[in-house]
Amino acid sequence: MQYHIQTTPIWDAFKSDCSCPLCKIYAAAEDRLVSQYLNEAVMEPDYRVKVNKLGFCSDHLKKLYAGENKLGLALQLNTRTDAVIKSLKPIKDLKSAKKHAEQIRKSDSTCVICNALDEMMERYAYTVAQMFKQEKDFPAVLKNCKGFCMPHYALLLENAHKAGNLAPEYLFELSNLQINALSKTNNETRRFTEAFDYNSKSKGIKASSEAVPNAINKLKGKLI
C-alpha cells in the first residue's frame, strides 16, 4: 500500500464493538501524540519549530496540561509565547487593528497535534478503501461494524476512489451501513423520548441510558 500504514489498528477497530472504528483509531493516535509532545518531542528541534509556528488548540492544551510533564509543557509554551510576542506590534489605527485581529485569529486557530491527526486520519481512510479491495476478509468485517460518526463517514466517502475498480461496491456498502446505523440510533433516541410519556410508561417502554450519548457520537464524533 502506498502509505504503508499498519493495518492492525484498522482490523482491531473494525472488529471491536464501538460506534465508530475511525473514532477509536483517532483516540489512540491522539493519546500517542499528546504523550509524544510531553516527552520525546520536547527537546527535538523539528518538533519545537512546529509548536512555535502552530501552537496547540484549547482541547489539546487541556490534555497536555492533564499530563505529568509540566516542565516539558512549560518549555514549549515559553517558546510558543516568544513567537507570539514577536508577531505583535503597536496598533495606531482601526484598519491596522482589524488586520492584526484577523492575523491573531488565524494564528490562534492552528494546532500542531490537530494537523498531525488530520494527516493520519486521511491516510487511515485511504488504507480502509485499499483494504476493501485487497484484503479478502475485510469487506465482511466492515459490513458487521456499527457504522461511523458523520465526520468520519464523510472522510471515508472522500477517499472511496482509492478502492479502485471496487469503489462503487465500497460506496454501496458504506452508505447502506451508515443509513442502517443512523436509523438504529434514531430509533433508540425516539424510544428514549417515548419512555418519558405517560402512555408509553404504562406500556412498559424503557429508556436506554446510552441513547443520547450514542446519538451525539454518531452525529459529531466521539465526544462522550
C-alpha positions, -999 to 999 in steps of 0.1 A, spaced: 0 0 0 13 34 -9 12 50 25 25 19 44 1 25 72 0 -5 96 -34 -23 91 -35 -39 125 -52 -9 142 -78 -9 114 -86 -46 118 -88 -42 156 -111 -11 155 -134 -26 129 -137 -58 149 -144 -40 181 -179 -32 195 -176 6 190 -199 32 175 -172 44 150 -140 24 142 -122 56 130 -130 74 163 -113 45 181 -83 48 159 -83 86 163 -84 84 201 -54 60 202 -35 82 178 -43 113 198 -31 97 231 2 88 214 7 124 201 -2 140 234 23 117 251 49 125 224 46 162 229 50 158 266 81 136 263 105 130 234 92 159 212 100 185 239 137 186 230 135 178 193 143 209 172 119 199 144 90 195 167 97 227 186 97 246 153 62 232 145 50 241 180 64 276 178 46 281 144 13 264 151 9 261 189 -19 239 204 -57 242 203 -76 246 236 -86 209 237 -51 196 233 -37 222 257 -61 208 283 -50 172 275 -13 183 277 -19 201 310 -36 170 324 -3 151 317 25 147 342 53 166 324 45 202 333 82 212 327 80 199 292 48 217 285 62 249 300 92 248 277 70 246 247 47 272 259 76 295 266 90 293 230 55 295 215 48 326 235 81 341 223 69 336 188 35 351 195 51 382 211 73 387 181 42 388 159 27 416 180 32 453 172 18 487 183 -16 495 168 -22 530 157 -54 529 137 -86 509 132 -76 495 99 -44 481 113 -63 468 143 -88 449 121 -59 434 100 -39 424 131 -70 408 147 -75 387 117 -39 375 118 -43 367 155 -74 347 149 -58 328 121 -27 320 142 -49 311 172 -69 285 151 -39 263 144 -27 232 163 3 210 157 -15 180 171 -47 186 151 -26 189 120 -8 156 126 -41 138 134 -58 151 102 -29 137 82 -31 104 100 -68 100 96 -66 108 59 -41 80 55 -62 56 75 -93 64 54 -71 58 23 -60 24 37 -95 13 46 -105 18 10 -75 -1 -2 -82 -29 23 -117 -33 9 -101 -40 -24 -71 -60 -14 -80 -79 18 -105 -107 11 -118 -109 46 -121 -71 52 -155 -64 34 -173 -88 57 -157 -72 88 -167 -38 75 -203 -49 70 -206 -61 106 -193 -29 122 -217 -3 137 -212 24 112 -194 57 117 -197 92 131 -207 116 103 -174 134 101 -155 101 96 -182 88 72 -176 119 51 -138 112 52 -143 76 40 -165 89 12 -139 113 1 -113 85 -1 -136 59 -17 -120 63 -51 -89 47 -36 -108 14 -37 -101 14 -74 -125 -7 -95 -143 -18 -64 -152 18 -55 -189 15 -65 -193 -16 -44 -174 0 -15 -196 31 -16 -228 10 -17 -217 -10 14 -206 22 32 -238 41 25 -261 12 34 -241 6 66 -244 42 76 -281 46 69 -289 15 89 -266 26 118 -282 60 120 -317 46 117 -310 23 147 -295 52 167 -325 74 158 -349 46 169 -331 44 203 -334 81 207 -371 80 199 -377 53 224 -358 73 250 -382 103 245 -412 80 244 -402 64 277 -410 98 294 -445 99 280 -472 87 304 -489 64 279 -455 49 270 -447 43 306 -479 24 310 -469 1 281 -436 -7 298 -413 12 273 -379 17 289 -353 43 280 -317 33 272 -292 54 291 -269 51 260 -294 66 236 -284 102 239 -246 98 240 -248 73 211 -267 99 190 -242 126 199 -213 104 190 -229 93 157 -236 128 146 -204 146 157 -178 121 166 -165 107 199 -175 135 223 -189 114 252 
